[in-house]
């Protein structure tokens, strides 16, 4: 909504390629994270999910959240970092998601261990 409402040089900022391409990338990353998460949940329901698959979903979704939150701050400019504003809150909380319930590094370790286990026997 901000990209449609906020005007710069008489035009909505979303009409500029730099912003519109960011929005397209953000939407694509969010959809990919959603699909991976749903697939992992389905595998859990089927009883066939592995720790590595859960780690992939957690790692990818939390990393995407961080990237998308960073891009949102860029698009919002100074308004994106206003204390207690919605973008600032999402940006701040996005950092926490890469730490709790297993840091991104721990998730990578779990994924790598699962990938390498059959090869290192």
FITI-868606 format. One line per 8 residues: number of its first residue (from 1); their letters; for each residue x, y, z of N, C-alpha, C, O. Coordinates in pm, 1 decimal. Last residue first. Layout:
NUM	A	X,Y,Z,X,Y,Z,X,Y,Z,X,Y,Z | ...
This chain:
121	XXXXXXXX	2961.3,-4278.0,623.5,2958.1,-4407.5,694.2,3069.4,-4496.6,650.7,3081.4,-4608.7,699.9 | 2923.6,-4039.6,496.9,3037.0,-4050.1,589.2,3038.7,-4181.6,665.9,3111.6,-4194.3,764.4 | 2692.2,-4037.9,352.4,2819.1,-4035.8,278.9,2939.6,-4062.1,368.1,3045.5,-4102.2,319.8 | 2478.7,-4021.0,526.7,2494.7,-4143.0,446.2,2630.1,-4150.9,373.8,2675.8,-4259.8,338.8 | 2541.0,-3757.9,646.2,2539.3,-3882.5,723.7,2555.2,-4006.4,634.8,2639.4,-4090.8,665.3 | 2508.9,-3528.0,493.1,2638.1,-3596.4,490.9,2637.3,-3732.7,558.7,2724.5,-3815.2,531.3 | 2247.2,-3440.6,540.3,2294.3,-3461.4,402.9,2419.5,-3548.5,398.0,2433.9,-3632.6,309.3 | 2244.0,-3417.7,819.5,2153.7,-3512.0,753.4,2199.1,-3542.3,610.1,2190.4,-3656.4,564.5
113	XXXXXXXX	2436.9,-3219.5,853.1,2455.8,-3350.3,916.7,2369.0,-3455.3,848.0,2413.8,-3566.9,821.4 | 2313.9,-3005.1,718.6,2438.9,-3062.8,667.6,2462.9,-3201.6,725.0,2505.0,-3292.0,652.8 | 2092.1,-2958.8,890.7,2073.2,-2991.5,748.4,2197.2,-3061.7,693.5,2186.3,-3166.0,629.1 | 2221.4,-2896.3,1131.9,2126.4,-3008.1,1125.5,2108.4,-3054.4,980.9,2109.3,-3174.2,952.5 | 2366.8,-2667.9,1051.2,2436.5,-2785.9,1103.7,2346.6,-2909.2,1093.0,2391.8,-3015.1,1049.4 | 2160.4,-2493.7,986.0,2254.8,-2536.7,881.4,2330.9,-2662.1,924.7,2356.1,-2751.4,843.8 | 2052.0,-2459.5,1241.8,1971.0,-2521.5,1135.9,2061.3,-2572.0,1023.1,2040.0,-2681.5,971.0 | 2266.4,-2327.8,1364.1,2225.5,-2459.9,1413.9,2143.0,-2531.8,1307.9,2161.3,-2651.5,1285.8
105	XXXXXXXX	2259.4,-2090.3,1215.4,2378.2,-2175.7,1210.4,2346.2,-2317.1,1259.1,2393.7,-2415.0,1201.5 | 2014.0,-1981.8,1289.9,2035.0,-2021.0,1150.1,2155.4,-2114.1,1137.4,2153.1,-2207.1,1056.8 | 1926.3,-2128.0,1611.7,1981.1,-2023.5,1525.0,1994.3,-2074.4,1381.4,1986.7,-2194.6,1355.5 | 1643.9,-2234.7,1766.4,1758.5,-2281.2,1688.4,1805.6,-2175.6,1591.3,1733.1,-2138.0,1499.2 | 1446.8,-2090.8,1887.4,1412.2,-2222.6,1833.6,1521.9,-2276.0,1741.8,1494.8,-2353.7,1650.3 | 1586.0,-1768.2,1796.2,1517.2,-1862.6,1884.8,1470.9,-1986.1,1810.4,1457.7,-1986.5,1688.0 | 1714.6,-1647.8,1563.5,1787.7,-1687.9,1683.3,1711.9,-1794.3,1762.7,1767.7,-1899.7,1793.3 | 1562.5,-1551.9,1366.3,1683.0,-1623.6,1322.9,1764.5,-1674.0,1441.3,1869.9,-1735.1,1423.5
97	XXXXXXXX	1367.9,-1411.6,1504.5,1330.0,-1538.5,1440.7,1451.2,-1619.1,1395.5,1443.9,-1741.7,1387.0 | 1493.5,-1173.7,1570.8,1472.7,-1274.0,1675.6,1442.1,-1410.3,1614.5,1485.4,-1513.0,1666.7 | 1473.5,-1032.8,1334.3,1606.0,-1073.0,1383.4,1593.9,-1183.9,1486.8,1674.8,-1276.6,1489.5 | 1205.3,-977.7,1319.7,1264.3,-1067.5,1220.2,1400.9,-1116.5,1266.0,1438.7,-1230.4,1238.5 | 1158.6,-783.4,1509.6,1118.9,-921.1,1540.3,1179.4,-1021.7,1442.4,1202.3,-1137.3,1477.9 | 1253.9,-559.1,1365.9,1316.6,-598.5,1492.9,1284.9,-744.8,1525.4,1373.6,-820.8,1564.2 | 1075.3,-558.0,1148.1,1219.6,-564.0,1125.0,1292.3,-612.8,1250.7,1381.4,-697.5,1242.6 | 831.2,-526.5,1280.8,855.5,-647.5,1202.1,1005.9,-666.3,1180.3,1057.4,-777.4,1192.7
89	XXXXXXXX	877.7,-270.7,1392.2,848.6,-385.0,1479.2,875.8,-516.6,1405.6,936.6,-607.7,1461.8 | 910.9,-113.1,1163.4,1020.5,-122.9,1261.0,1000.4,-245.1,1349.7,1096.5,-316.1,1379.4 | 656.2,-139.1,1052.5,772.9,-189.9,979.3,890.6,-207.7,1074.2,962.4,-307.4,1065.8 | 486.5,-19.7,1250.5,471.5,-160.2,1211.4,593.4,-216.5,1138.4,630.0,-331.8,1161.2 | 662.7,169.7,1506.0,588.3,160.5,1380.9,580.9,15.0,1337.4,661.2,-66.4,1382.7 | 824.7,192.4,1726.3,693.2,131.8,1744.2,605.6,135.7,1619.4,486.1,107.6,1627.2 | 1011.5,447.9,1575.9,987.0,363.7,1693.1,841.6,322.1,1700.6,749.6,402.2,1684.1 | 1073.7,428.1,1232.2,1005.0,501.9,1339.1,975.5,406.4,1454.0,921.4,297.8,1433.2
81	XXXXXXXX	1183.0,311.4,1013.3,1251.3,292.3,1141.5,1190.4,373.4,1254.5,1250.3,385.8,1361.3 | 1034.2,382.2,794.1,1046.1,241.0,826.8,1111.0,213.9,960.2,1096.0,104.9,1015.4 | 1066.1,648.6,750.8,942.0,606.2,817.1,948.9,459.5,859.2,877.1,417.5,950.0 | 1300.6,655.7,600.0,1303.9,694.2,740.8,1180.1,652.0,817.7,1188.1,622.8,937.1 | 1193.1,396.5,379.4,1286.9,502.7,412.4,1286.6,529.6,562.1,1273.9,437.0,642.1 | 1035.4,198.0,281.6,971.1,297.9,366.9,1063.3,414.1,399.9,1016.9,519.3,443.9 | 1227.4,48.1,146.3,1116.3,107.0,71.8,1049.9,218.3,152.1,1012.3,321.4,96.3 | 1393.9,-32.7,359.1,1447.2,45.7,247.4,1335.5,118.5,173.0,1348.1,236.6,140.8
73	XXXXXXXX	1212.0,-184.1,508.3,1270.8,-63.5,567.8,1326.9,25.7,457.7,1309.3,147.5,462.3 | 1174.1,-389.6,322.8,1061.1,-303.5,360.2,1111.4,-174.0,422.9,1059.3,-66.3,393.9 | 1425.2,-510.0,323.3,1378.9,-441.8,201.8,1262.0,-348.8,232.2,1251.9,-241.0,173.8 | 1421.2,-618.5,583.9,1523.9,-520.5,544.8,1479.7,-441.3,422.2,1495.2,-319.3,417.9 | 1206.7,-798.4,555.5,1196.0,-687.3,651.0,1298.9,-579.2,618.8,1267.3,-460.4,625.7 | 1319.2,-973.5,370.4,1199.7,-897.6,333.4,1181.6,-778.7,427.5,1145.0,-669.8,383.1 | 1531.7,-1080.5,520.8,1557.2,-1009.1,395.4,1439.2,-920.7,356.9,1457.7,-806.2,315.7 | 1391.1,-1199.7,739.5,1491.7,-1095.8,760.7,1517.8,-1013.1,636.1,1525.3,-890.4,643.0
65	XXXXXXXX	1230.6,-1385.8,602.3,1168.7,-1281.1,683.8,1267.0,-1166.9,707.2,1230.1,-1050.0,695.8 | 1430.2,-1549.0,495.5,1345.9,-1468.9,405.7,1280.3,-1355.8,483.1,1274.7,-1242.6,435.2 | 1520.8,-1665.7,733.3,1612.7,-1583.5,653.1,1534.7,-1494.7,555.9,1569.6,-1378.2,536.5 | 1291.5,-1805.5,812.2,1343.1,-1698.8,898.5,1441.8,-1608.8,823.9,1446.0,-1488.4,848.8 | 1258.7,-1984.8,594.2,1153.4,-1888.8,628.8,1207.3,-1775.1,715.0,1171.9,-1659.4,692.6 | 1503.4,-2130.3,598.3,1464.1,-2052.3,481.6,1361.2,-1945.9,518.3,1374.4,-1830.1,478.5 | 1503.3,-2247.5,860.4,1612.9,-2163.6,811.8,1565.5,-2072.7,699.3,1585.5,-1951.4,704.6 | 1263.9,-2394.9,860.3,1287.7,-2291.2,961.1,1394.7,-2193.9,913.1,1378.5,-2072.3,924.1
57	XXXXXXXX	1304.7,-2569.0,641.3,1188.2,-2479.6,644.7,1211.7,-2364.5,741.9,1182.6,-2249.3,709.7 | 1540.6,-2700.1,720.6,1536.2,-2623.4,595.5,1421.4,-2523.5,596.4,1438.0,-2407.9,557.3 | 1455.1,-2827.1,957.2,1558.4,-2723.8,962.2,1560.3,-2637.5,837.7,1579.2,-2516.1,846.1 | 1279.9,-3011.8,849.0,1227.7,-2909.9,940.9,1326.7,-2794.2,950.7,1287.2,-2677.6,952.4 | 1468.1,-3159.1,705.3,1360.7,-3089.6,634.2,1298.1,-2981.6,721.1,1266.8,-2872.7,672.9 | 1625.4,-3259.3,915.5,1684.5,-3172.7,814.1,1579.3,-3094.6,737.3,1598.8,-2976.8,707.4 | 1447.3,-3425.6,1047.8,1497.4,-3306.1,1116.2,1556.9,-3207.3,1016.3,1540.6,-3086.1,1030.7 | 1184.1,-3523.4,818.5,1311.7,-3543.2,887.0,1351.5,-3413.7,958.1,1296.4,-3306.9,931.5
49	XXXXXXXX	856.3,-3654.7,789.7,943.7,-3537.5,795.3,1072.3,-3572.7,869.6,1069.7,-3642.8,970.7 | 662.6,-3847.6,781.5,786.4,-3872.7,707.0,883.7,-3754.7,707.9,982.6,-3755.3,634.6 | 403.2,-3826.6,870.1,498.0,-3899.8,953.4,631.4,-3926.1,885.0,705.4,-4016.0,925.1 | 226.0,-3666.7,747.8,241.6,-3800.9,690.7,335.9,-3887.8,774.1,346.9,-4008.2,751.0 | 267.6,-3431.1,888.9,138.1,-3499.0,901.7,145.0,-3642.7,850.6,77.4,-3730.8,903.8 | 521.9,-3374.0,786.1,507.3,-3403.6,927.9,376.2,-3478.1,951.4,373.1,-3576.8,1025.0 | 456.7,-3318.2,523.0,542.1,-3433.8,551.1,534.6,-3472.4,698.6,540.2,-3590.7,732.1 | 307.2,-3084.5,569.7,242.1,-3200.9,510.5,323.5,-3327.3,539.5,267.5,-3430.7,575.8
41	XXXXXXXX	512.1,-2919.3,664.2,399.8,-2952.6,753.0,325.8,-3076.0,701.2,286.3,-3162.3,779.6 | 663.4,-2903.4,429.5,722.7,-2964.6,548.3,613.9,-3004.1,647.9,622.0,-3110.5,709.4 | 482.8,-2767.2,267.5,528.7,-2900.9,228.5,587.2,-2974.8,349.2,562.9,-3094.0,368.0 | 462.3,-2524.9,407.9,344.1,-2610.3,390.7,383.7,-2752.8,352.9,323.9,-2848.6,401.8 | 729.3,-2433.5,381.8,671.2,-2457.1,514.0,550.4,-2549.4,504.9,536.9,-2641.9,585.0 | 750.1,-2405.6,105.3,839.7,-2497.2,175.5,783.4,-2531.9,313.2,789.5,-2647.3,355.7 | 550.3,-2209.0,64.3,538.9,-2340.9,1.4,627.2,-2443.9,71.6,584.2,-2556.9,94.9 | 654.8,-1991.4,212.0,523.6,-2047.5,245.2,510.4,-2189.4,189.2,464.4,-2279.6,259.2
33	XXXXXXXX	889.6,-1944.4,72.2,896.0,-1982.6,213.7,765.3,-2047.6,257.5,765.3,-2146.5,330.8 | 779.2,-1868.6,-175.4,866.4,-1986.2,-166.7,876.7,-2035.5,-22.4,872.9,-2156.1,2.0 | 640.8,-1634.5,-100.8,567.2,-1750.8,-152.5,651.0,-1877.6,-143.2,599.2,-1983.2,-107.0 | 857.3,-1472.5,-24.4,754.3,-1507.2,73.6,677.9,-1630.9,27.8,652.7,-1721.6,107.1 | 991.6,-1449.2,-268.5,1057.7,-1513.0,-154.8,956.5,-1556.3,-49.2,968.8,-1664.3,8.7 | 796.0,-1311.4,-417.3,843.3,-1442.9,-460.9,908.3,-1518.0,-345.7,883.3,-1637.1,-327.1 | 774.5,-1071.2,-275.9,657.1,-1157.9,-289.5,698.0,-1299.6,-328.9,641.0,-1396.9,-279.5 | 1037.2,-972.3,-312.4,985.6,-998.5,-178.4,867.9,-1095.3,-185.0,862.2,-1191.1,-107.9
25	XXXXXXXX	1046.7,-938.1,-590.0,1137.2,-1033.1,-524.9,1086.7,-1070.1,-386.3,1092.7,-1186.7,-347.1 | 848.9,-738.2,-617.2,834.3,-866.8,-686.0,922.5,-973.3,-621.1,878.0,-1086.1,-599.6 | 963.7,-531.2,-466.7,835.5,-588.8,-425.6,813.7,-725.7,-489.9,765.6,-818.3,-424.6 | 1191.3,-480.7,-622.5,1206.3,-524.8,-483.0,1078.2,-593.2,-436.1,1082.6,-699.3,-373.8 | 1065.6,-391.0,-854.4,1140.9,-516.0,-859.9,1166.0,-570.1,-719.2,1162.7,-691.3,-698.1 | 955.2,-150.7,-758.3,865.7,-257.5,-805.0,938.5,-391.7,-814.2,879.4,-495.6,-784.9 | 1184.1,0.3,-695.8,1090.8,-40.3,-590.3,1005.9,-157.8,-637.1,987.1,-254.1,-562.8 | 1310.9,25.0,-944.4,1387.2,-13.4,-825.8,1298.8,-62.4,-712.9,1334.6,-156.5,-642.0
17	XXXXXXXX	1109.7,121.5,-1115.6,1158.0,-15.1,-1128.9,1233.4,-62.4,-1004.6,1220.5,-178.1,-964.6 | 837.0,304.2,-984.8,978.6,300.6,-1019.9,1028.8,156.3,-1015.7,995.5,79.6,-925.4 | 589.0,282.7,-883.6,598.8,289.0,-1029.7,744.1,287.8,-1076.8,770.7,272.0,-1196.0 | 606.6,298.5,-611.9,592.3,166.0,-671.4,600.6,166.1,-822.7,617.4,60.6,-884.0 | 593.9,566.5,-557.2,726.2,503.8,-559.1,721.1,363.3,-619.1,821.3,314.9,-671.6 | 386.8,758.7,-772.3,396.7,660.5,-663.7,532.2,589.2,-671.6,578.9,555.9,-780.4 | 517.4,1083.3,-867.0,469.8,949.6,-901.7,475.5,858.2,-779.8,560.1,877.7,-692.4 | 633.7,1326.6,-799.2,500.3,1326.9,-858.5,444.6,1190.9,-896.2,335.2,1182.9,-952.2
9	XXXXXXXX	869.1,1266.1,-669.7,876.1,1330.3,-800.6,743.3,1318.7,-875.8,740.0,1303.3,-997.9 | 693.0,1026.4,-500.0,824.5,1087.1,-513.0,834.0,1140.9,-655.9,809.2,1067.7,-751.8 | 437.7,921.6,-278.9,477.8,980.1,-406.5,616.6,1043.0,-394.8,651.5,1103.8,-293.6 | 272.0,648.2,-146.1,385.0,740.5,-129.4,431.2,790.6,-265.1,460.3,711.7,-355.0 | 82.0,458.5,-239.3,39.9,588.1,-184.4,152.3,691.4,-179.3,129.2,809.5,-205.4 | 215.3,234.0,-329.7,112.7,294.0,-416.3,77.3,435.2,-370.7,46.3,521.5,-452.8 | 381.4,169.7,-122.9,442.4,193.0,-254.2,343.7,255.0,-352.4,384.4,321.4,-447.8 | 193.5,122.6,80.6,284.5,237.1,89.9,342.5,271.1,-46.9,351.7,388.4,-83.0
1	X	82.7,-118.8,0.0,0.0,0.0,0.0,87.8,126.1,0.0,60.0,222.9,-70.9
